[in-house]
Amino acid sequence: MKGSRMYLYGLFLAALFGCQSKPTEVVREKATCQVLDDEIMTRMPGSIAVAGDYLVWEDPFASDYFVNVHDIATGKLLGKMGKVGQGPSEFVTGGISSRYVNHRFFASDVNGNTRGFLSIDSLLAGKEPFTPLNAEERKTRPEMNELQKDVFVGYTEDEEEHHFKANIYGKESTFGNYPVKEVRQHIGTYLAYDSISGMLACCSFSVPYLALYQKEGDTFKLRWEKEPEIGYEISRGRIVPDESIGGVTGLSLCKDYIVSLHRDWENERLDKSITGRDERQIPHLVYLYDYEGNLVKVVDLGMRVLRIASDRRSNTLYALGLNPDYMLVKYEL
């Protein structure tokens, strides 16, 4: 009887460790897009964001309004906001936050003093969409990215212990790892956040790096990270990215996946001697990770894609691509 129990126990251990050692199979497929708008008129599109029932993208080279608002279902352009100019409530070089918080985007001017909020609801109601910060807000609003109401995340200075700083419900903290552990240097990152789960994804657009954090109370805790094994060297205590490899150029969260947009780092390296705009630098692949950090799918989008956006409601990916002109499209992942 004892021998039988030991035999069964041995079979159990063999099955357990056999399952644990089995690698995750990565699916590779080609997706077909649905075109939402094939008349995107811009020299180069800026960021894109999902804002409830709307898609919003920036045009950094616009001469009239730099924020475009589309119906997320049909792709129809519903209106524009963020007036370009040098007058009151106008933007010389405008930009908006990545998150739509309290039905509005925070907008600021890199080369001017305009700061305030842009409301899609006001735009569609025929009202002035821009509301400037009042005197109190100018004094008290943290100089960080607002991820949800009263949740702000920004960056520390080089050499500080942690990579990020946070102001959550008025309490300040620091958290997070630098993409390259040996050097406490900020090398440029993108963030993607889900306010329901409190998950914050981070990637570097300079080196191959991806991490996921979880909001816990008044700070964020690291869940997992994928450190760069290629794509840089360290010279005189500073990180020198390999421009032939690069990093992640787009990041978003959808229902089942963390979506990472980048080239095939092993097989699509670039000639570093090439200068100026080169369409070969624009990726056509997205890498889909589950929320445990496993790469589960690589999808060929069938065109060069500059910007991506999604949210946790579905596995629909929205993109600004080039085929051969700029267009707004969506994919079902």
N, C-alpha and C positions, 0 to 999 in steps of 0.2 A: 504493500500500500504506500509506504514511504517512497519507494522507488518510482511508483507511478506519479506521485505528487511532484517529485523532483523533475521527472521527464516533462510533465505538463508545464512546470515553471520554466524549464529551459526553453520550451517552444514559445512560451509567452515572451521571454526576453529576446529571443531571436526575432520574433515578429515585431516587437516594439522597436528595437534598434534598426531592424531592416527598414521600417517605415520612416524612422527619423533620418536615415542616411540617404534615402531616395531623393534625388534632386528634383526641384520643381521644374516641370516642363514648360518652356516658354513658347507660346503660340506666336507665329508670325503670319500676318495677313495684310492684304491690301484693301483699303476702305474706299468707298465711293461717296463723294460729297453731294449735298444738296445746296445749290446756289441760292442764297438769299438776296444778294444784291451784287450785280456784276458791273456797277457803275460807281465804284469807289474812286473818287477823284482826289488824289493826293500825291505829293512827291514821295512821301514815305509815311505810312500810318504809325501812330504812337500806340499806347496801350489800349487794350480792350477789356471790358468788364461786363459781367452779367449783373443786372440790377432788377431783380424780380421779373417782371414781364417785358423788360427792355434790354437791349444790347447797346452799350455805349463805347465809343472809341474816340481817341484823341487824334487831331491832325496838327502836329507841331508847326507845320508850314502854312496853316490857313491864314487868309488875309481878312476874313470876316468873323467867323466863330470857330473856336477850336474843338468844341465838343459836339459829337454827332449822336443822336438818339434814334434807334431803330426799334420797331416792333419785333420781339424775339421770335414770334411764330411765323410771320410773313417776311420779315426783313425790310419792310417798308420804312423809309426814312421819315420819321415823325417830326423832326425839328432839330435845330441847332441852338447851342447856348455857349456862354463864355466869350463875350465880345472882345475882339482883338483891337488894341489901340492904346493910347497913352492918356486917355481921359479918366475921370472918376469911374470906378467899377469896371475898368477895362484892363486887359492883360497884354503886356508886351510879349512875354513868353510864358503862357499859361500852362498849368498842369493840374490834374485832379488826383485825388486819393484813389487807391485801388479798391476800396470798399464803399458801398452805398449804405450809409449809416443814418438812421432816422429819416429815410426817404430823401437824402441829399448827399452830394459829394462835397468834400472839402476841396477848395480850389485856391491856388496860390500862384504868384508871379515870380519866376526866377529872376527877372530883370526889372522888377517893379515892386510896389508896396501893396498891391491889391491882394487881400486875403478874405475869404468868406466861404459861402456855401452856394452850390448850384442845385436847384430842385427840378426834377423832371415833372413832378405834379404841377408846379407853377408854370413851367414851359408849355405843357399841354393844355393848361387852362387859359392860356393867352396872357398870363401875368409875367412880370419881371422875374426871371428865374434866379437872379443873383441877390444874395443878402450878405452884406459885408459883416465882418466881425465887429461887435460892439467894443467899447473901451475895456470892459471887464474881461471879455473873451481874449482880447489881445494880450492882456497881462497874464491870464491864468491858463490858457490853452497850451498843453505840452507841445514842444517842437518835435513831434514824432508822428508815425503813421497811426491813425485811428482805425482799429480793426473792428470794433463794435463800440457801443456807447460806453464811455469811460474806460475803455481798454486801449492803451497806446503802447506801441513798440517802436524803438529806435535803436541806434547803434552807439556803442561805447567808443572811446578813443583807442587807437593802436596802443598796444602794450598793457592795457587793462586786463584783468583776469578773465572776464567774460566778454563774449562777442556782442550781446544785446543788452539794452536797458529797457525797462518797462515802467509804465505808470498805470496801475490797474486799480480802479475805484479810489484814486488818490494816493495809493501807496506805491512807492518807488522800489525797484529791485533791479538786479542784473542777473543774467542767465546766459547759458549757451556756450558752445564750443566754436572756436575758429575753424574754418574749413581745412587749413593745414595746421596740425597741432604744434609743429616745431616752431612756428612763427606766429606771434600775436599781431596779425596784420589783417586789416579789412581789405578784401579784394573784390568787392562787388557782389551783391546777392539779390535775388528775387524772393518775395514771400507770397504764400497763398494761405488763406485762413478760412475756417468754417466756424461761424459764431455759434452754431447749435452744439457741435461736439467739442469745440474749443481746441481743435487740432490746427497746428501751424506748421506748414511745410516750408523748408528753406532750401534754396539751391544757389550755386555760384555760377555767374556767367563768365568767369575767368578760368575755372578749373572744373573737372568732373566731380561734383560734390552734391549730395542730397541728404537731407535730414528731416525728421519729423519730431515736433514737440507737442506736448499736451498742456493746456492751461489747467493749473491746479491752484485754486485759491487766488492769491495775488501775484503769481509768477507762472513761469512755464518750465516744465521738466522734459528732458530729452527722452524720447521713446527709442529711437534708433538713428543711426547715421551711416552713410556710405562714403568713406573717405577716399580722396583721389589717389589712385595708384600710378597714374600717368598724368602728363599735361603740365608739368611745371618743374622748375629747379630752384634751389635756394642759393643765392649769390650774395655774399656780404650781409647775411642776416635778413635778406628781403626775398620775397617770392617773385619769381620771374615766370609768368605763364607762357606756355608753348602755344603760340598763335596758330600753329597748324592743327591743333586739337581743339582748343577752346573749352567752353563749359556748356551750361544749360541756358538756352535762350528763351524758354517759356515754361511756366509752371502753373498748374491749376489742380483743383480738387473736384472730382465728380463723385457719383454715388458709390462706386466700387473701387475706384482707382485714384492714385496720384499720377497725374499726367505730366511727363517731362519731355520737353521738345528739344532735341539736339541732333547733331549729325552722328553717324556711326563713327565713333572715335578711332576705331581700329582700321577701318577700311575706307574712310572718306576724309583723309587728311589733306590739308591745303598747302599749296606752295606759298611759303611765307614771303617770297619776293614779290608776290602780287600786291599791288596797292590800289586804293580806291574801291568802289563798290564792285563786288563780284557775286553774281547770283549763285555760284557754287557754294558760297558760304551760308546760304539760307537753307536750313534743314527741311527734309520732307518726311521725317520719321518722328513718331511719338513713342515713348517707352512707358508702359503702364505698370505701376507697382501696386500691390495690395497694401492695406494699411498696417501690415506686419513687416513691410519692407522687402517683400519678394517680388522680383521682376516676373510678371506673368504673361505679358503680351508686348510685342513690337508691331506697330501698325504703320504701314506706308500710306501716307495721306494722298499720294498721287499728284502732288504739286508742292512747290516751295511755299512754306508757311512762315510768316514773320511773327504773328501774335496768336495766342490762344486764350480761351476763357471757358469756364464751366462753373457749375455749382452742384451741391450734394443732392439736388432733387432728382437727377437722372444721370445717365452716362452719355449725354449729348455734349459734344465738344464743338464750340464755336471758334472760328478762325478767320484771320485776315491773310489771304494767300495771294500768290502771284501766278496767273495762268492765262495768257501771258501778262495781262494787266491785273491790277489789284481788284479783289472781289471778297465779299463777305459770304462765308459758307458755314455749313454745319455737318457734323459726322455723328453717326451712332456707333459708339465704341463697343 
